[in-house]
Amino acid sequence: MAQKKYLQAKLTQFLREDRIQLWKPPYTDENKEDVSLALKDLAKKYSDKLECCENEIEKIMEEIRCKAIERGTGNEKFKTTGTATIEVFLPAPRKKERKTLETQLDITGKELRSKIAETFGFQENYIKIVINKKQLQLGKSLEEQGVTHNVKAMVLELKQSEEDVRKNFQAEEEKQNEAKLEEKRSQRTKRGLEILAERAEMVVDPETTPYLDIANQTGRSIKIPPSEKKALMLAMGYHEKGRAFLKRKEYELALPCLLDADRYFCECGTELLDTVDNYAVLQLDIVWCYFHLEQLECLDDAEKKLNSAQKCFKNCYGENHQRLVHIKGNCGKEKVLFLRLYLLQGIQNYHSGNGEEACEYLNKAQQLFKELSIDPSKIHKLLQLGFTEQEARLGLRACDGNEDHAAAHLMHRKEELAQIKKEEEEKRRRRLENINSLKGMGYSTHAAKQALHQAGGNLDQALKILLSNPQKWWLSDSDPESNHHQESASQENIDQLVSMGFDAGAARAALQVFRGHIQLAAQTLAHNGGSLPPDLLLAAEDSSSTPSTSPSDSAGTSSASTDEDMETEAVNEILNDIPEHEEDYLDSTLEDEAIIIAKYLSDVENTKLATKKK
């Protein structure tokens, strides 16, 4: 199959270079039938050039000719009737011939999925459609999703057990329920990631509440603009979910997660993406996934993604990895990423008909494989010292296979990470304590966080910022948390402020603005010479004319409890897929890579040695 794709690509190159149009005379007559003699002469010319069997070349050229005619007919039909042609790529077991489907573009994604399922014999609820590197949305029209004439649609078929196939009508109902569960699971994944991303902004106790954070190569947190942080969190969360499926070789489930991750990464600035290697790794994972689904031809920009990964690695690691070596002291573990990059570049070039480039990249991948191969006895020695198999592999690759150096490196890294974790948690805990201190004075979480940010974490300075401009923080604050347990301006509180020397009218107005919070009212009055600033006075007048409501504390308790359980379940599902080791993405046995390198080097060699059969 790989050799046929190579020959198709080479012949397409030759035809383009020679400006030959197979759908026109002398290769096709007015009835769109082939003119055998002209095609045979051309096949002989190219078979001599490629040193391949003339019959095989003629057969492939006939396929190219038929495809060109079919495409031309489809173009004419689209111009006159608006009926678009969609090229459908079926899953590997059913991918024996190329399929097309005609449709109007005003139908919904669900209607297209139904059409594909009916036409090609799938169960509708067990397939997903990927078009333009995005999962097809069922509720939107094809036009709304950018689907055009001659677009490529890839079908992902979810696995079924033999028992599923044997079941009767009752089983059909169960399958539909299972499909609904799959949809709910997808929504739960998104919600779990959103919760974890939001918690990173909320400042939670790191010992009791799980949250996501973003760190650099040393393990320390990175400060990221709030406008980009949530998108990056979601991108990395979806990436980890996709990688979990990749490890289990569930490529049909991995691809939608990886494409979602790519979509969120695109919302982040390029400057941010240059500081972490996640985006580059994601590009490799997407191309790797398409390759294992045997649908590389459906990924039109595979070369672009691989070049993007290479550029991102260079920006992140530095020229010749010097930045990486400066930070980590070595670059042995990251060579795994470059092995996969070179391997995929070799495969992509081979499928594009670039034999020499393919050979060059594949040889580079093979050389790295030899460097990264590890003696099992060395792993065994490190296992006896208490390290895991994953730690042993990573340590040995970081230290060029020296087990003594690897053991020392792993121990030092563990101590270093423990210290960094302790410092990061202490920093977060201090910030939490400062926020709680300001909240105890009556300020909302939002106001406390913003003031501390402006004050560089200094509590006293943050309080001065809040007091110097109370209307800014109070009137613009829509934090619901600050509006729950509020009291009215009771006579007791007014009397207490009067006893401190404040005017009764000013006391009543301040308590109305600050919803009965006496400490905040007193601080503001004292800071402003016993009266409220004009903006707050207007707020006091508004609040006095608005009736207050006091919802029952018990209302919705059951519903809140249920929502909390669902959120906990969603978060735990995400956390289960996030690896414990921070360098898990660098760990690979390279068993799959070894097989693929050998296969494609053999294909390249066979292509070189192929001789014309007379």
LINFENBEL-V833659 format. One record per residue. N is the residue number from 0. RES is the residue in one letter. PSI is psi in whole degrees, -180 to 180 (* if undefined). OMEGA is omega as a letter, one per 40 degrees, with the letter a starting at -180 (none if undefined). Layout:
BEGIN
n=(N/N)
res=(RES/RES)
psi=(PSI/PSI)
omega=(OMEGA/OMEGA)
END
This chain:
BEGIN
n=(0/1/2/3/4/5/6/7/8/9/10/11/12/13/14/15/16/17/18/19/20/21/22/23/24/25/26/27/28/29/30/31/32/33/34/35/36/37/38/39/40/41/42/43/44/45/46/47/48/49/50/51/52/53/54/55/56/57/58/59/60/61/62/63/64/65/66/67/68/69/70/71/72/73/74/75/76/77/78/79/80/81/82/83/84/85/86/87/88/89/90/91/92/93/94/95/96/97/98/99/100/101/102/103/104/105/106/107/108/109/110/111/112/113/114/115/116/117/118/119/120/121/122/123/124/125/126/127/128/129/130/131/132/133/134/135/136/137/138/139/140/141/142/143/144/145/146/147/148/149/150/151/152/153/154/155/156/157/158/159/160/161/162/163/164/165/166/167/168/169/170/171/172/173/174/175/176/177/178/179/180/181/182/183/184/185/186/187/188/189/190/191/192/193/194/195/196/197/198/199/200/201/202/203/204/205/206/207/208/209/210/211/212/213/214/215/216/217/218/219/220/221/222/223/224/225/226/227/228/229/230/231/232/233/234/235/236/237/238/239/240/241/242/243/244/245/246/247/248/249/250/251/252/253/254/255/256/257/258/259/260/261/262/263/264/265/266/267/268/269/270/271/272/273/274/275/276/277/278/279/280/281/282/283/284/285/286/287/288/289/290/291/292/293/294/295/296/297/298/299/300/301/302/303/304/305/306/307/308/309/310/311/312/313/314/315/316/317/318/319/320/321/322/323/324/325/326/327/328/329/330/331/332/333/334/335/336/337/338/339/340/341/342/343/344/345/346/347/348/349/350/351/352/353/354/355/356/357/358/359/360/361/362/363/364/365/366/367/368/369/370/371/372/373/374/375/376/377/378/379/380/381/382/383/384/385/386/387/388/389/390/391/392/393/394/395/396/397/398/399/400/401/402/403/404/405/406/407/408/409/410/411/412/413/414/415/416/417/418/419/420/421/422/423/424/425/426/427/428/429/430/431/432/433/434/435/436/437/438/439/440/441/442/443/444/445/446/447/448/449/450/451/452/453/454/455/456/457/458/459/460/461/462/463/464/465/466/467/468/469/470/471/472/473/474/475/476/477/478/479/480/481/482/483/484/485/486/487/488/489/490/491/492/493/494/495/496/497/498/499/500/501/502/503/504/505/506/507/508/509/510/511/512/513/514/515/516/517/518/519/520/521/522/523/524/525/526/527/528/529/530/531/532/533/534/535/536/537/538/539/540/541/542/543/544/545/546/547/548/549/550/551/552/553/554/555/556/557/558/559/560/561/562/563/564/565/566/567/568/569/570/571/572/573/574/575/576/577/578/579/580/581/582/583/584/585/586/587/588/589/590/591/592/593/594/595/596/597/598/599/600/601/602/603/604/605/606/607/608/609/610/611/612/613)
res=(M/A/Q/K/K/Y/L/Q/A/K/L/T/Q/F/L/R/E/D/R/I/Q/L/W/K/P/P/Y/T/D/E/N/K/E/D/V/S/L/A/L/K/D/L/A/K/K/Y/S/D/K/L/E/C/C/E/N/E/I/E/K/I/M/E/E/I/R/C/K/A/I/E/R/G/T/G/N/E/K/F/K/T/T/G/T/A/T/I/E/V/F/L/P/A/P/R/K/K/E/R/K/T/L/E/T/Q/L/D/I/T/G/K/E/L/R/S/K/I/A/E/T/F/G/F/Q/E/N/Y/I/K/I/V/I/N/K/K/Q/L/Q/L/G/K/S/L/E/E/Q/G/V/T/H/N/V/K/A/M/V/L/E/L/K/Q/S/E/E/D/V/R/K/N/F/Q/A/E/E/E/K/Q/N/E/A/K/L/E/E/K/R/S/Q/R/T/K/R/G/L/E/I/L/A/E/R/A/E/M/V/V/D/P/E/T/T/P/Y/L/D/I/A/N/Q/T/G/R/S/I/K/I/P/P/S/E/K/K/A/L/M/L/A/M/G/Y/H/E/K/G/R/A/F/L/K/R/K/E/Y/E/L/A/L/P/C/L/L/D/A/D/R/Y/F/C/E/C/G/T/E/L/L/D/T/V/D/N/Y/A/V/L/Q/L/D/I/V/W/C/Y/F/H/L/E/Q/L/E/C/L/D/D/A/E/K/K/L/N/S/A/Q/K/C/F/K/N/C/Y/G/E/N/H/Q/R/L/V/H/I/K/G/N/C/G/K/E/K/V/L/F/L/R/L/Y/L/L/Q/G/I/Q/N/Y/H/S/G/N/G/E/E/A/C/E/Y/L/N/K/A/Q/Q/L/F/K/E/L/S/I/D/P/S/K/I/H/K/L/L/Q/L/G/F/T/E/Q/E/A/R/L/G/L/R/A/C/D/G/N/E/D/H/A/A/A/H/L/M/H/R/K/E/E/L/A/Q/I/K/K/E/E/E/E/K/R/R/R/R/L/E/N/I/N/S/L/K/G/M/G/Y/S/T/H/A/A/K/Q/A/L/H/Q/A/G/G/N/L/D/Q/A/L/K/I/L/L/S/N/P/Q/K/W/W/L/S/D/S/D/P/E/S/N/H/H/Q/E/S/A/S/Q/E/N/I/D/Q/L/V/S/M/G/F/D/A/G/A/A/R/A/A/L/Q/V/F/R/G/H/I/Q/L/A/A/Q/T/L/A/H/N/G/G/S/L/P/P/D/L/L/L/A/A/E/D/S/S/S/T/P/S/T/S/P/S/D/S/A/G/T/S/S/A/S/T/D/E/D/M/E/T/E/A/V/N/E/I/L/N/D/I/P/E/H/E/E/D/Y/L/D/S/T/L/E/D/E/A/I/I/I/A/K/Y/L/S/D/V/E/N/T/K/L/A/T/K/K/K)
psi=(-45/-39/-36/-41/-38/-47/-40/-44/-43/-45/-39/-40/-48/-44/-40/-43/-39/2/45/130/103/-19/2/164/149/11/-19/133/-174/-21/9/27/155/149/98/-42/-46/-40/-37/-42/-43/-39/-38/-43/-47/-30/-36/-41/-38/-9/48/170/128/-41/-40/-42/-42/-39/-44/-38/-34/-38/-42/-42/-47/-39/-40/-41/-44/-41/-42/-43/-41/-38/-43/-41/-38/-39/-38/-34/-14/7/117/151/130/126/118/125/113/161/158/-47/-23/15/56/-26/157/139/149/158/136/139/158/155/1/3/164/166/-36/-40/-37/-42/-42/-41/-46/-43/-45/-42/-41/9/39/161/123/-43/-1/17/152/147/131/122/134/39/24/146/132/128/128/-31/-10/156/162/-40/-43/-27/10/18/129/175/140/21/158/131/125/132/125/122/123/145/145/149/164/-33/-37/-42/-34/-17/156/-150/-40/-38/-35/-40/-40/-38/-40/-39/-38/-38/-39/-39/-38/-41/-42/-38/-38/-43/-36/-37/-47/-44/-41/-42/-40/-41/-47/-37/-41/-37/-29/-28/-18/-22/90/166/116/-20/-24/-20/117/145/164/143/162/128/159/-169/-20/-15/0/147/146/135/125/139/135/-33/-25/-19/-45/-42/-41/-39/-47/-40/-48/-34/-46/-35/-45/-39/-44/-40/-33/-40/-38/-42/-35/4/32/72/-31/-33/-29/-41/-48/-38/-43/-38/-35/-41/-42/-39/-43/-36/-34/-14/-7/153/151/-31/-39/-43/-22/-15/-17/152/5/-42/-40/-44/-39/-42/-41/-43/-37/-48/-39/-40/-47/-40/-46/-24/0/40/33/-33/-16/-15/91/-30/34/-43/-42/-42/-41/-39/-38/-41/-44/-43/-41/-41/-42/-44/-37/-42/-18/163/129/27/18/-34/-40/-44/-39/-39/-47/-18/-9/171/19/-41/-37/-14/-25/-40/-39/-32/-48/-38/-50/-38/-47/-35/-37/-45/-46/-42/-38/-44/-19/3/12/81/-44/-45/-41/-46/-41/-48/-40/-38/-36/-41/-41/-39/-44/-36/-42/-41/-34/-8/139/137/120/-30/-31/-38/-42/-40/-41/-32/-37/-22/0/2/156/167/-38/-46/-40/-46/-49/-42/-44/-38/-32/-27/26/35/0/113/-34/-46/-36/-44/-45/-41/-44/-40/-45/-42/-39/-44/-41/-44/-38/-41/-43/-43/-42/-44/-42/-41/-38/-40/-43/-38/-40/-42/-40/-43/-41/-40/-43/-35/-45/-36/-35/-23/-4/-5/153/166/-44/-49/-42/-44/-44/-42/-42/-36/-45/-33/6/29/-3/119/-46/-43/-37/-40/-40/-41/-42/-41/-31/-21/65/-34/-32/-45/-38/-47/-31/-3/115/20/116/-24/-30/-2/8/-57/64/152/163/176/81/155/-34/-43/-38/-45/-37/-40/-37/-39/-21/-5/5/152/142/-41/-43/-37/-46/-44/-44/-41/-34/-43/-45/18/44/1/102/-38/-44/-39/-45/-43/-43/-43/-43/-40/-26/28/30/1/168/147/156/-43/-42/-30/-42/-39/-35/-42/-40/-44/-30/-24/-3/121/140/150/150/92/148/136/-28/-15/132/13/-45/-44/-43/-40/-43/-45/-40/-40/-42/-39/-40/-42/-43/-43/-44/-35/-39/-46/-32/-25/-6/119/150/-39/130/-16/27/-36/-14/-6/129/141/-19/17/-46/-43/-39/-43/-43/-40/-47/-42/-47/-33/-38/-42/-43/-44/-43/-35/-40/-41/-8/132/155/130/121/*)
omega=(a/i/i/i/i/a/i/a/i/a/i/i/a/a/a/a/a/i/a/i/a/a/i/i/e/a/i/i/a/i/i/i/a/i/a/a/a/a/i/i/i/i/i/a/a/i/i/a/a/a/a/a/a/i/a/i/i/a/a/i/i/i/i/a/a/i/i/i/i/i/i/i/i/i/i/a/a/i/a/a/a/i/a/i/i/i/a/i/a/i/a/a/a/a/a/i/a/a/i/a/i/a/i/a/i/i/a/i/i/i/i/i/i/i/a/a/a/a/a/i/i/i/a/a/a/i/i/a/i/i/a/i/i/i/a/i/a/a/a/i/i/i/a/a/i/i/a/i/i/i/i/i/i/i/i/a/i/a/i/i/i/i/i/a/a/a/a/a/i/i/i/i/i/i/i/i/a/i/i/i/i/i/i/i/i/i/i/i/a/a/i/i/i/i/a/i/i/a/i/i/a/a/a/i/a/a/a/a/i/i/i/i/a/a/i/a/i/a/a/a/i/i/a/i/a/a/a/a/a/i/a/i/a/i/a/i/i/i/i/i/i/i/i/i/i/a/a/i/i/a/i/i/a/a/i/i/a/i/i/i/i/a/a/i/a/i/a/i/a/i/i/a/i/a/i/a/a/a/i/i/i/i/i/a/i/a/i/a/i/a/a/i/a/a/a/a/i/i/a/a/i/i/i/a/a/i/i/i/a/i/a/i/a/i/a/a/a/i/a/i/a/i/i/i/i/a/a/a/i/i/a/a/a/i/i/i/a/i/a/i/a/i/a/i/i/i/a/i/i/a/i/i/i/a/a/i/i/a/a/a/a/i/i/i/i/i/i/i/i/i/a/i/a/i/a/a/i/i/a/i/i/i/i/i/i/i/i/i/i/i/a/i/a/a/a/i/i/a/i/i/i/a/i/i/i/i/i/a/a/i/i/a/i/i/a/a/i/i/i/i/i/a/a/i/i/i/a/a/i/i/i/i/i/i/i/i/i/i/i/i/i/a/i/i/a/a/a/a/a/a/i/i/i/a/i/i/a/a/a/i/i/i/i/i/a/a/a/a/a/a/i/a/a/a/a/a/i/a/a/a/a/a/a/a/a/i/i/i/a/i/a/i/i/i/a/i/i/i/i/i/a/i/a/i/i/i/a/a/a/i/i/i/a/i/i/a/a/a/a/i/a/a/a/i/a/a/a/i/i/i/i/i/a/a/a/i/i/i/i/i/i/a/a/a/a/i/a/i/a/a/i/i/a/a/i/a/a/i/i/i/i/i/a/i/a/i/i/i/i/a/a/i/i/a/i/a/i/a/i/a/a/i/i/a/i/a/i/i/a/i/i/a/a/a/a/i/a/a/a/i/i/i/i/a/i/i/i/a/a/i/a/i/a/none)
END
